Every structure is written in C-alpha cells, then in structure tokens.
C-alpha cells in the first residue's frame, strides 16, 4: 500500500457520531485527509469499572458509524492494542500531521491513559488536540467559571456534520482488511445480552420518541418500575457513549417546548419535558 503523505487522525473515543462532534469538526477544519480511528485498549478492558457488557454498545456504535462513513468514501480503522502501540505502528506507515479527540471524562483509567499518552505525543512532537464534549470541562476547579463555560457550550449552535474527503482506495482497502476480522473477534467476546440499541441512529430515534410520544407519561411514570422503561428518556446510554451530544438534546428539547406553546398539552405536560440544568 502507498499511503498518503499526510493524514489527520480522528481518534474516536466515546463520540461515535457525525453530528455535533467537536473533535471531528476540528480534524476537518484545515482540509486534507482524515483517518477515523477507533481503538480497543486491553488496559481499559481490564479496568475495574469495565466488563464485556460495555463492549456491546461501543461495538454497535462503531459499526453503525463505519457504515455512515463508508457512504462518504471513508473507511473507519479499528485497532486492538494500547494507544501508543497503535499510533507507533501507524506512524511507520504514514505521516500523521495531527491527532484529534474528545476529552473522555468519567473514568480514572481513561484519565490516567490520557495523561500518559499526552507525554508520549509530546516526546514525539505529535500534535494532539483534545476537545471537550457534553459540556464537561477538565481542570476547572472554580465552580462559577465551570458553570459559565458549560452554559456557553450548551447554548452554542450545533455543529453540522463536516465534509470528509474520500480516502485513497489503497488506504480504504487496508482499513477494511484490518477492521472486518477484528470486529468479528470482538463481537464474539462481548456479551450477547439483548440491550438497548446504542448507535447514532438509535439515539435520535430515542430522543424523538421521548419528545413527541413517551414524554407525556414522564411525570409519575418515571417513578414506577412498571412504566419507567418507556416513560423515561432512555438517553443515558447515548449520552454516556457519545452517540448524541447533550447540546443536541437540549436544543431539540427547547424547540419541542416552543412547539407545545398554545397546544392542547397542559402546563404540567410541558413541564415534564423541561431540561433540568
């Protein structure tokens, strides 16, 4: 394979989505080829707060994202190994001009990984740009500053899906040859329990059904184990795995509340849909 001379890497963490993705938009802002890269890290799989069940939603989200990217002439590359090992291998094949990812929050293991990887990038002169997602900002101890930045982020416009230049056929073929068998092996290791769908498509359908149908029974229904399954938003796994952004949820909720003004819904029904901030 004759890889392109310069490629920007979009390192997909818990942000397997195209809409409102800060890392993806930053990676495409200067033009040039973008290689979407998802990494299954053994150290994360073995961490105390991870299990085979967690592998299901991530693989589902990655598989659906892969299909969406294929329609744009771009192949997603799935790799297994520690992030340093994977990037070292790619650096031997192509010139990586920069690496873009979101800031992953919520796990001590991933935070420690990011600190370690940041030093690795610095030692090799590899630019790594981390972008906040879901309105959570690291390293801000002052509560007022944190709340102001969070509000500004949530109130800012939704980022449209950017244009991704098609990858050369040789690189696309290489990605497919490495990703397909790895997906099959990982699927065999994951839990086969029937769980809620966790793809970008599922996320938007779940949000739509809550705002237009299921949200009518939120008040009261959320407190009963018999009705909570449908009366609740069901958005937690999507927000946790990044198949939808909290900003998209807020904007759509606000729009729906405006649509309900003057409708036959009671005030109480409309308050059921209020975004708790």
Buried (B, 14 or more C-beta within 10 A) or exposed (E): EEBBEEBBBBBBBBBBBBBBBBBBBBBBEEEBBBBBBBBBBEBBBEBEEBEEEBBBBBBBBBBBBBEBBEEBEBBBBBBBBBBBBBBEEBEEEBEBBBBBBBBBBEBEBBBEBBEEBEEBBEEEEBEBEBBBBBBBBEEBEEEEEBEEBBEEBBEEEEBEBBEBBEBBEEBBEBBBEBBEEBBEEBBEEBEEEEEBBBBBBBBBEBBEBBBEEBBBBBBEBBEEEEBBEBBBBBBEBBBBBBBBBBBBBBBBBBEBBEEBEEEEBEEEBBEBBEEEE
